[in-house]
Amino acid sequence: MKLLVKQPGQYPEVKEFNEGDLLAELQAAVGGYIETVPISDTLVLIADEEGKLKRDSVINIVLPFKGNITDYVVGPVVIAGITRGGDDFRGLNKREISFATNWLDVRSV
């Protein structure tokens, strides 16, 4: 499945993930246990759950709310689609890749 990966200080890239070993691949991609943050009704941001606790972590994106920066995400992030029930991850289509790339671009540090 195609997902969008963004390393700190770099442009997002579309990468292929194996559905059969998805959890392990997502954990490897973000560098730890995964945490999800909804960014739309059909997309989630996946980050390292303990990323802010790691000394060598670099801020990747900021999360504004009503014009003010209220939070930030460190380390690599992945954007994936979610199924209708929200129970499973799914690959991204071209429209979602475009949306997610723009979403990340305006929040990048």
Backbone as CSV, one residue per row, in Angstrom:
resi,resn,N_x,N_y,N_z,CA_x,CA_y,CA_z,C_x,C_y,C_z
1,MET,0.840,-1.165,0.000,0.000,0.000,0.000,0.889,1.233,0.000
2,LYS,0.423,2.281,-0.662,1.183,3.525,-0.756,0.787,4.467,0.371
3,LEU,1.812,4.900,1.137,1.612,5.845,2.217,2.603,6.988,2.040
4,LEU,2.346,8.096,2.694,3.201,9.275,2.580,4.082,9.363,3.831
5,VAL,5.394,9.499,3.630,6.351,9.564,4.730,7.080,10.898,4.657
6,LYS,7.198,11.562,5.801,7.939,12.827,5.851,8.965,12.766,6.968
7,GLN,10.219,12.911,6.584,11.317,13.022,7.540,11.472,14.502,7.911
8,PRO,11.964,14.817,9.114,12.184,16.220,9.474,13.119,16.912,8.476
9,GLY,12.737,18.113,8.042,13.559,18.892,7.135,13.564,18.424,5.692
10,GLN,12.709,17.455,5.353,12.659,16.930,3.992,11.237,17.009,3.446
11,TYR,11.141,16.863,2.128,9.833,16.829,1.486,9.202,15.450,1.682
12,PRO,7.884,15.366,1.733,7.211,14.065,1.860,7.485,13.186,0.641
13,GLU,7.540,11.888,0.881,7.749,10.906,-0.183,6.690,9.816,-0.089
14,VAL,6.234,9.342,-1.233,5.331,8.201,-1.264,6.189,6.948,-1.165
15,LYS,5.845,6.080,-0.215,6.584,4.833,-0.036,5.600,3.676,0.013
16,GLU,6.076,2.540,-0.421,5.275,1.319,-0.442,5.452,0.573,0.877
17,PHE,4.340,0.203,1.511,4.361,-0.565,2.749,3.685,-1.908,2.508
18,ASN,4.155,-2.928,3.185,3.623,-4.281,3.057,2.467,-4.468,4.037
19,GLU,1.283,-4.749,3.524,0.107,-4.906,4.379,0.256,-6.048,5.376
20,GLY,0.988,-7.082,4.991,1.140,-8.256,5.856,1.947,-7.985,7.107
21,ASP,2.822,-6.996,7.081,3.669,-6.670,8.219,3.583,-5.171,8.515
22,LEU,2.391,-4.618,8.369,2.212,-3.170,8.412,2.612,-2.551,9.746
23,LEU,2.205,-3.124,10.855,2.518,-2.538,12.152,4.030,-2.420,12.346
24,ALA,4.769,-3.475,12.053,6.220,-3.447,12.205,6.851,-2.422,11.267
25,GLU,6.336,-2.313,10.047,6.876,-1.341,9.099,6.569,0.091,9.528
26,LEU,5.384,0.339,10.061,5.045,1.672,10.551,5.910,2.042,11.754
27,GLN,6.107,1.101,12.673,6.956,1.358,13.827,8.390,1.666,13.400
28,ALA,8.890,0.941,12.413,10.236,1.198,11.900,10.304,2.565,11.227
29,ALA,9.256,2.933,10.511,9.236,4.205,9.781,9.241,5.409,10.718
30,VAL,8.534,5.319,11.872,8.467,6.454,12.795,9.466,6.340,13.939
31,GLY,10.088,5.194,14.088,11.120,5.028,15.110,10.609,4.673,16.488
32,GLY,9.454,4.036,16.578,8.932,3.638,17.885,7.485,3.197,17.793
33,TYR,6.849,3.088,18.962,5.428,2.734,19.001,4.623,3.824,18.320
34,ILE,3.576,3.409,17.617,2.829,4.390,16.834,1.702,5.031,17.629
35,GLU,1.464,6.281,17.292,0.338,7.057,17.806,-0.323,7.682,16.583
36,THR,-1.646,7.710,16.546,-2.345,8.297,15.406,-3.036,9.595,15.804
37,VAL,-3.036,10.531,14.846,-3.714,11.807,15.015,-4.576,12.020,13.775
38,PRO,-5.900,12.106,13.907,-6.739,12.326,12.727,-6.450,13.690,12.106
39,ILE,-6.330,13.714,10.772,-6.161,14.999,10.086,-7.337,15.301,9.161
40,SER,-8.175,14.311,8.933,-9.428,14.488,8.199,-10.310,13.295,8.546
41,ASP,-11.469,13.216,7.925,-12.369,12.081,8.190,-11.798,10.763,7.676
42,THR,-10.861,10.839,6.731,-10.367,9.621,6.097,-8.852,9.433,6.189
43,LEU,-8.146,10.382,6.835,-6.685,10.317,6.914,-6.194,10.481,8.347
44,VAL,-5.096,9.786,8.669,-4.467,9.933,9.977,-2.975,10.163,9.809
45,LEU,-2.422,10.916,10.738,-0.988,11.107,10.851,-0.501,10.069,11.853
46,ILE,0.568,9.383,11.518,1.140,8.370,12.403,2.514,8.857,12.831
47,ALA,2.754,8.897,14.145,4.018,9.384,14.691,4.478,8.456,15.808
48,ASP,5.707,8.696,16.276,6.265,7.946,17.399,5.584,8.418,18.681
49,GLU,4.939,7.510,19.360,4.203,7.829,20.583,5.093,8.478,21.653
50,GLU,6.348,8.084,21.695,7.262,8.603,22.710,8.308,9.544,22.112
51,GLY,8.050,10.054,20.926,9.023,10.873,20.215,9.499,12.090,20.982
52,LYS,8.593,12.767,21.669,8.972,13.978,22.405,9.859,13.671,23.611
53,LEU,9.875,12.430,24.050,10.688,12.054,25.201,12.127,11.708,24.813
54,LYS,12.381,11.551,23.542,13.713,11.164,23.071,14.571,12.409,22.882
55,ARG,15.768,12.375,23.399,16.649,13.542,23.384,17.045,14.003,21.995
56,ASP,17.213,13.091,21.074,17.698,13.456,19.737,16.575,13.768,18.748
57,SER,15.363,13.904,19.240,14.223,14.164,18.358,14.269,15.571,17.777
58,VAL,13.870,15.671,16.509,13.841,16.949,15.795,12.394,17.265,15.442
59,ILE,11.976,18.518,15.658,10.606,18.903,15.309,10.416,18.774,13.802
60,ASN,9.329,18.153,13.414,9.024,17.917,12.008,7.910,18.846,11.523
61,ILE,6.783,18.844,12.248,5.639,19.685,11.875,5.017,20.298,13.120
62,VAL,4.303,21.394,12.919,3.545,22.023,14.003,2.059,21.794,13.740
63,LEU,1.296,21.803,14.812,-0.148,21.596,14.710,-0.862,22.837,15.226
64,PRO,-1.276,23.715,14.317,-1.964,24.934,14.742,-3.445,24.674,15.044
65,PHE,-3.983,25.519,15.920,-5.410,25.499,16.218,-5.864,26.942,16.323
66,LYS,-6.789,27.331,15.478,-7.308,28.699,15.444,-6.181,29.733,15.334
67,GLY,-5.218,29.440,14.481,-4.146,30.384,14.204,-2.972,30.346,15.163
68,ASN,-3.080,29.590,16.232,-1.980,29.486,17.196,-1.391,28.085,17.167
69,ILE,-0.077,27.989,17.281,0.570,26.676,17.342,0.299,26.099,18.726
70,THR,-0.373,24.967,18.758,-0.748,24.362,20.031,0.036,23.101,20.341
71,ASP,0.671,22.514,19.317,1.421,21.281,19.526,2.393,21.108,18.367
72,TYR,3.254,20.140,18.497,4.210,19.826,17.448,4.458,18.326,17.434
73,VAL,4.998,17.843,16.328,5.317,16.428,16.166,6.795,16.336,15.826
74,VAL,7.498,15.427,16.489,8.921,15.242,16.240,9.162,13.947,15.475
75,GLY,10.306,13.896,14.830,10.705,12.688,14.121,9.892,12.457,12.862
76,PRO,10.150,11.329,12.214,9.441,11.002,10.980,7.952,10.787,11.234
77,VAL,7.136,11.116,10.242,5.701,10.876,10.311,5.245,10.162,9.045
78,VAL,4.143,9.444,9.169,3.528,8.740,8.050,2.074,9.179,7.992
79,ILE,1.556,9.386,6.801,0.125,9.639,6.646,-0.481,8.456,5.903
80,ALA,-1.561,7.929,6.487,-2.258,6.776,5.922,-3.747,7.073,5.848
81,GLY,-4.424,6.325,5.006,-5.873,6.371,4.983,-6.412,5.445,6.057
82,ILE,-7.660,5.665,6.443,-8.326,4.759,7.374,-9.615,4.261,6.730
83,THR,-9.988,3.047,7.097,-11.202,2.464,6.553,-12.419,3.184,7.112
84,ARG,-13.564,2.942,6.523,-14.798,3.639,6.899,-15.087,3.541,8.392
85,GLY,-14.882,2.396,8.990,-15.115,2.243,10.423,-13.981,2.784,11.277
86,GLY,-12.868,3.142,10.626,-11.722,3.665,11.350,-10.889,2.606,12.042
87,ASP,-11.145,1.338,11.718,-10.457,0.247,12.401,-9.135,-0.160,11.762
88,ASP,-8.958,0.135,10.491,-7.771,-0.326,9.783,-7.158,0.792,8.955
89,PHE,-5.855,0.672,8.725,-5.177,1.579,7.818,-5.377,1.100,6.393
90,ARG,-5.298,2.033,5.450,-5.372,1.690,4.034,-4.436,2.619,3.272
91,GLY,-4.132,2.239,2.046,-3.266,3.045,1.203,-3.957,4.326,0.760
92,LEU,-3.149,5.246,0.234,-3.647,6.539,-0.226,-3.850,6.540,-1.735
93,ASN,-4.883,7.241,-2.199,-5.061,7.437,-3.639,-4.381,8.756,-4.031
94,LYS,-4.358,9.068,-5.306,-3.651,10.260,-5.790,-4.185,11.550,-5.180
95,ARG,-5.494,11.660,-5.045,-6.098,12.865,-4.462,-5.675,13.028,-3.003
96,GLU,-5.655,11.931,-2.269,-5.262,11.982,-0.859,-3.776,12.291,-0.700
97,ILE,-2.963,11.763,-1.601,-1.530,12.064,-1.566,-1.308,13.553,-1.784
98,SER,-2.025,14.131,-2.738,-1.916,15.562,-3.009,-2.367,16.384,-1.800
99,PHE,-3.514,16.034,-1.227,-4.026,16.732,-0.052,-3.037,16.637,1.108
100,ALA,-2.552,15.426,1.395,-1.650,15.207,2.523,-0.314,15.918,2.322
101,THR,0.181,15.943,1.093,1.432,16.646,0.806,1.273,18.137,1.095
102,ASN,0.165,18.712,0.657,-0.106,20.123,0.945,-0.308,20.368,2.439
103,TRP,-1.016,19.474,3.098,-1.266,19.584,4.529,0.060,19.620,5.292
104,LEU,0.969,18.716,4.925,2.281,18.684,5.574,3.113,19.907,5.239
105,ASP,3.017,20.359,3.993,3.838,21.484,3.546,3.581,22.741,4.378
106,VAL,2.331,23.050,4.671,2.035,24.274,5.427,2.329,24.123,6.918
107,ARG,2.592,22.921,7.375,2.876,22.690,8.798,4.335,22.340,9.061
108,SER,5.134,22.223,8.026,6.536,21.829,8.171,7.359,22.903,8.849
109,VAL,8.334,22.455,9.601,9.256,23.369,10.284,10.529,23.453,9.471
